[in-house]
């Protein structure tokens, strides 16, 4: 076997048919490297999308937790309001009883 060296320095088993073969090989190499580059970019984008989906899921979970917390706070506020209303009624009754007692004492 004899190896022939083309103008681009690539050695071939086949005899070169001139510069046309060199340019065709360069175009193929360029297309291959562009495809590899595009595949790498696509892989990077896929990883970014995956990362963004994960972050969205984390945010959804946080929203659910905050919603639960808000419901708990709302329930506690309602309980406090009810307790305040009950205490106010009791204080009002107590105040009325004190006033009645004072009136009764003053009559005596």
Phi, psi and omega in degrees: 000139176245140177258136177252138180255123180279177182296335182273002178089000180276129180269136182233151171286323180278151179288134180291145178257021177109192184296333179305317178296321180298312182294322178297317179296320179296320178295318178296316179297319179296315179297319179296316181292324177295319179296318177298317179297316178295319178298320178295318178295319178297319178298317178298317179296318178300319179294321178296315179299316178299317179296318179294321177297319178298316180296321177299317179298317178298317179294321176300316178298320178296319179297318178298315178298316179295323178297316178298317180298317179298320178296319178298315180296318179299316178298318179295321177296318178296319177298317179296319179297315178299317178297318178298315179298317179297316180296321178297318178297316179297318179295322178296315177297318179297316180298318178297319179295320178296316179298317178297320179296318179297318178298316180296318179295318181295329179290332184284000000 
